Each structure stands twice: as structure tokens, then as C-alpha cells.
């Protein structure tokens, strides 16, 4: 069967592809309650839209590893799993392998696989959208948004994504953007999340969206750039371990309009050559460090607390090591840095603390050059490449 150009085929029940059968979907639209290729027929899905939307329907592509990928640069294959339909792959799911690819999981649809890739090769672009209550994309292994190409992940309106480690902008030259927006929308990582691992990564958490992980990294490797914005009441980025803003690269964290970021220790400008900047601004905006906060460790760090934003920490230091600069500014009515232990300004490096315009530092810090604290421990980097992960050509 050939579905091309603007052709439209609707099957209310199941579409079954037998071992001797061939389906060429190249620019048309096939909508079916279920799709069964368990008999290993020939499925050529290079352009157009394949929608599986039967209540309790199943999409079985007949392979363990499945790619949503065009044959040519202007192809736009789009797989839609909707209305409680499911697909379970024994292997990987690639959304945009060499060219373009699109995945939508909506209205309670569920997609499950091992490793997930959005935009695998440098020539590719990929976009995945998980939207609506009950909609899920479950990766039992890592999820990478922009491996070598340009990748986009949208989690909306109560959709949920799960993975072990998350990467946004994984390799040099890549660009990745992930947006988690709307009440009930979540991206849950059982391990770390790296925004700008070696490439350029952007994380947006908006309108009561929630992101969970262990360690968080913004700008992890040398030459990388990572930026996260957590904005709006109810929006949360929860790091159950540490948060590094500018590890070996450049990192930026914006907490605005009631957003909340939480972690244990934090480091702004962690390693030599890195830069990090954090801005907490607006009433209700909070950065909660349950442990220490270090601004300018071996790199240069900046912290801005503005317009009613609040930062919490225990022991803190500004300008830890020689040839580093740390700058903290607390300004505006209601802006506070609540530091429950000692605050050291300018240890071996240059430290600058500005409190002005109604900003407050609580309690008044002990600024000391005697009995200096131990330098913050350098956190180990995540493994740069998972076993079995290679660049396709």
C-alpha cells in the first residue's frame, strides 16, 4: 500500500502488515486504531503522519530499535501515539536520525523504550512533544535532546517523561532545548541532568512544570553552554544532590516570578576557565541550598538576588581560589540571602559582596581571613559516553 502526497487513510480497527506486505508512507496520512508489524513486513515511513489512536491500541513497528527519520532533508515523518494507545520497544527510539523526525504522545498515549535520542546526527533535527494528562514517554535508559544535531523536547499540560540520565546539547556543535510547562508536567531523571554537556543546552521550566534529578549541571564540559530558566509559581527544578552552574563551560540559571530551585551544595564557576551566573528575581522566587553555596571556585561566578528573590544556604564563600572572582549582589525590597553559617568574602580569590536598595543579608556574616574553611570538593564529572553509544554516519 502506498500513501503519498496528501493521501488520507483511516482505519477504525487494526492495520496489520504481513511478512509479504509493504507499506510506503511518504507524505500522506494514515490514522489507525492499532498498527501491527509483528510479522516483519516492510514499513517505509519517511514522510507524512502515522497516527495510532485506538483506545488501548498498540503500535508495533516490528523492530527493537525504531527511527522516525526522513529519507531527504525536507521530509517530515511524524508519529503520533494518542488516546491511551501504547508502543513498547525492546531497544532505542531515535527521533530525527539523519534528517528530520517528529514524535507526539498525547491524550494518554504511552511510549516506552531503552535509550531515547532526539536529533542524533549533525545533519538531523528532531522534536518530541508529550502532552496531556496520562501521556508518558518512558526511557529506561538515557534521554538525549540534541546529540549531534538540533533537538527539542516539549512536556506540556500534564505530560510526563522519565529517564535515567538526561542530556540537553550532548555533543560539540549540538543544540538542545527542553521545555516543561503546565501543572502536572514532569521530567523525572533517576540520575543526573546535564544542560549543555558538550554542546549548547537550554532548559525551561514554566507554569508549574517540574524537573527532578540527582546532580544538575549547566555548562558541563569545556566549550559548552547551559542555561536554565525556572519561572512562575509552582515551577520547580529539584536536584536531590548538587547543582553546578558553569562546571568547565558556561552556565546560567534564572529563577524568576515565583520559580523555585532546590539542591544540596552548589557551585557557580566551578572549574578553571568556567563562568557561572545565577539570578534570583521576583517575589516568591527561591534558590534553596540545603548545604553550602560557593561563588567563584576555580572559575568566575556571579550571584544576583533581586526584586524580592530569596536565597538560602549554610556556609558560603565568594572568591575561593587565586585568580578567580566571585560577585554577589543583593538588591531590592524583600530580597534576602539567608546564610545560616559563616560567609567568607575573598579567600584566595577576589570576592565582592554588594547589599543595597533594601536587600538584606541574614544573619550579618562573619567575614574572616583566619581559620579558612576547606575548599569545596571538586565533584566528579559524569561519564562522557555511555557504552554502546556511537555517532552514526
N, C-alpha and C positions, 0 to 999 in steps of 0.2 A: 504494500500500500504506500502511495506517495501522497504526502500532504505538503503542498508548496505554496509559495507566494501568499495570498490571502485566503487560502482554503481553510474551511472550518468543518471539523468533525466532532460530533458529540455522541458519546456512548454512555447511556444511563447506568449500565451494569459494568461488567469487566471486559477489558481488552486483553486478549491472550495472544501472545506471539509464539507460534510453534517453531520447532527446530528448523524447519524448512522455510519459515516465513521471514519476510523483510519489511521493516517499517522505515521509510525515509521521511523524517520530519525536517523540512528545510524551508522555513518561512511561513508555514501555516500554523493552525491552532488545533490541537487535539485535547478535548476535555473528556475524561472518563472516570467512572466510579472507582475502578481499580485497574492496575496495569501489571500484567504477569508475563515476565520473560524468563521464568524458571526453566523453560525448555531450551534456552540458549539460542533463540533466533537472532536475527541480525537487526539491531537497532542503530540507525544512523540519525542521531539527534544533534543537528548542527546549527539550527536556526528555528525561530518560531517559539511557540509556547506549548508546553505539555503540562496539563493540569490534572491532578488526581484529587478528586473532591467527594468521593462517596463516603457516607458516614461509615466509619470502620473500614474503609477501603485501604488497599496496600499497593505501594509502588515497589516492584521487584525488577530491577534492571537486568538481572541475570549475571551480574559480575560482583566480585567482592569489592573492587575499587572502581568508583564511578566518577567520571569527569563531565562537568557541564561546560562545554567548550565549543566554540565555533570553528569551522574549517578555514574561514577567512577573517580578516581584521574587522569587516563590517557586519559579520554575523552576530546575532544576539540571542542565543538559546536561553530559555527561561523555564525553569522547573518550578511548579507551584504545587505544594502539598498542603491541602486545606480540608476543613470540615471534619476533623478527627481522623483523617487518613494518616497513614504512617509509612515510613520506609526505614528498614534496618539493614545496614551494610556491615559485612564482616571486616571490611577494610576501610580505606580512606575515601574521603569526599573532597573533590577539587572543584572549586567554583571559579572558573577562569584559569585554564591550564596554560595554553599558549596564546590564545586570543581571548575573547570576552565570554563571560558566563554569569548567569543570574539565578539566584535561589530565593524563593519566597515560601515561608512557613507561616500559615495564617489560619485563623478560626479554629484553633485547637489541633492543628496538624502537628505531627511529631517526626523528626528526622534524627536518626542515631547512626553513628559511625565511630571509627577509631580516631585517626588524625584528621583534622579539618584544615583545608587550605583555601584562602580567598586570594586569588591572583598569585599563581605560583611562579611563572617565568617573567622575565623582564619585559616581554612583549605583550603581556596579558593585563587585563583588568577584570575584576570580579566584584560582585556586590551580593550580599546576603541580607535579607530582611526577615526578622522573626517578630510577628505582630499579633496581638490579641491574646486574651486570657486562655491559658491551656496550651498555647503554641510553644513548642520546645525544639531546640537543636542541642542534642546531647552528644558531645565529643568525649569518648572515654580516654582519649589521649590529648595532645596539644591542639590548640587552635591558633592559626597564624593569619593575621589580617594584613595582606601585603607582604609576600615572601620576597620576591624579586621585583614584582610589579606594583600596580596600584590597586589596593583592596579597600572595601568599605563594608562595615557591619552595622546594621541598624536593629536595635532591640526596642520595640515600641509597644505601648498600650497593653502591658501585662505579659508580653512575651518573655521567655526565659532561655538563656544559653548557658551550658555548662561545659567545662573543660578542665584538664589538669593545669598545665601552664598556658598562659595567654601571651601572644606576641603581636604587637602592632608596629608595623615597619620593621620587619625582621632582618633583612639583609641590606647591605650597602646599595643605595640607589632606589630602594623601595619607598613607597608611601602608603601608610595605612591610617584609616580613620574609623573609630568605633564610637557610636552614639547610643547611649542607653537612656531612654526617655519615657516618662509616664509612670503613674502609680502601678506597682506590681512588676514592672520591668526589671530584670536582673541579669547580670553576667556573673556567674559563680565559678571561680577558679580554685581548685583544691591546692594548688601550688602558687608560684609567683606570677605576677603580671608585669611585663616589660613594655613600656610605651616608648618606642624608639630604641630597639635592641641594637641594631647596627644601621638602620635607616631612619626615616622620619615618621614619627607616630603621633597621633592626636586622639585623645580620649575625651569625650563629652558626656557628662552625667547630668541629666536635666529633669526638671518637673517630677521629682520624687523617684527617679530611677536609682538603682542600687548596683554597685560593683563590689564584689568580695574576692579577696585573695590573701595569700600569706605575705611575702615581701612584695613591695611595689617599687618599680624603677622608672624614672623619667630620664631619658638620655643615658643609656647604659654603657655602650661601647664608645671608644674614641671616634669622633666624627658624627655621632648620632645626635638626633634632636627629638626630644619628647616633651609634649605639652598636654596637661590635663586641666579641664575646667569642670568644676563641680558647682552647679548653680541652681538656686531655687529651694524653697522649703521642702524638706523630706528627701532631697537628693543626698546620697551618701556614697563615699568611697571608703570601704572598711578594709584596712590592712591589718591582719591579725598579728603580723610581725613588723618589720621595719619598713620605712619609706625613704628612698634615696632620690633626691631631686638634683640631677647632674652627677652621675656616677663617674664615668670617664668622658661623657659627652656634655651636651647642653640640655638642661631640664627646666621646665616652667610649670608651676602649679598655681591655678587661680581658684580661689574659693569665694564665691560671690552670692549675694542675695539670699542668704539663709542656707547655703550648702554646708555640709559637714564632712570633714576628712578625719579619720582616726587611724592611729598606728602606735607602735611601741617607740623605739628610738627613731630619730630622723636625722638625715644628713643633707645639707644644702651645699653643693660644691664639694663632693666627697674626695675625688682623686685628683692628682696633678693634671692640670690642663682643663679641668672641668669648670663649668659655670652653672649655677643654680639660682633660681629666683622663685620665691613664694609670695603671693599676695592674698591676704585675707581681708575682704572688704564687704561692708554692709551689715545691717542689724541681723542677728541670728546666724551669721557665718562663723564657723568654728573650725579650728585645727586643733585636734586633741591628741597630744603626745603623752602617752601614759608613762613614758620614761624620758630620756634625755633628748635635747634638741641642740644640734651643732650647726652653726652658720659659718661656712668657710673652713673646711677641714684641711684638705690638701689643695683644693681649688678655691674659687671665689664664690661667695654666697651672699644673697640679699633676701631679707625678710621685710615685708611691708604689711603693717596691720592698720587698717584704715576704716573710717566711717562706721564705727561700731562693731567691727570684726573683733574676734576674741581668739587668742592662742593660749593653750595650756601646755605646760611641760614641768619637768622636775629640774635636775641640774642642766645648765645650758652654758654654751661657750660661743663667743663671737671672735673669729680670727684665731684658729687653733695653732697653726704652724707657720714657720717662716715663709715669707714671700706669698702669703695668702691674705685676702682681705674679706672681712665679714662686716656687713652693714645691716642694722636693724632700725626701722623707723616705726614708731607707734604714734599715730596722729588721728585726731578727730574725736568728737564727743562719743563716749561709750566704748572706744577702742581700748583693749586691755591685753597685756601679756601677763598671764598668771603663771609665775615661775615659783614652784614650791620649795626649791632648794637654791644652791648657790648659782650665781650668774657671773661668769668670767668674761671680761671685755678686753680683747687684745692680749692673748697669751704669748705665743711665739710669733704670731702674725699681727696684722693690723685689724683692730676691732673698733667699730663706730656704733654708738647707740644714740638714737635721737628720740626723745619723747616730747611731743609738742601738741598744741592745739586741742587740749582736752584729753589726749591719750594718757593712759596710766600703766604703770609697771607695778605689779603687786606680787609679793611684798617688795619693798625697796631692796635692791640686790646687794649682795656682798661682792664688791669688785676688788680682787686681790691679786697680787703678784707672788704671794707666798703660798707654799703648800699647794702647788698647782695640781689639778686633777690629772689622772691618767688620760692620755689622748684616746679619743674614741677608737674602738677596734675597727679595723678595715673589714667590711663584710665580704665574704667570698662571692664571686660572680656566678651566675647560673652557667651550666654547661652550654657552650656556644652552639653546638649542633647535636641534635638527638641522633642516636644510632639509626641508620637506615634512611636518613633524610638527605637527599641529593638534589642538585639542581638539574631539572630536565632540560634537554636541548632539542 
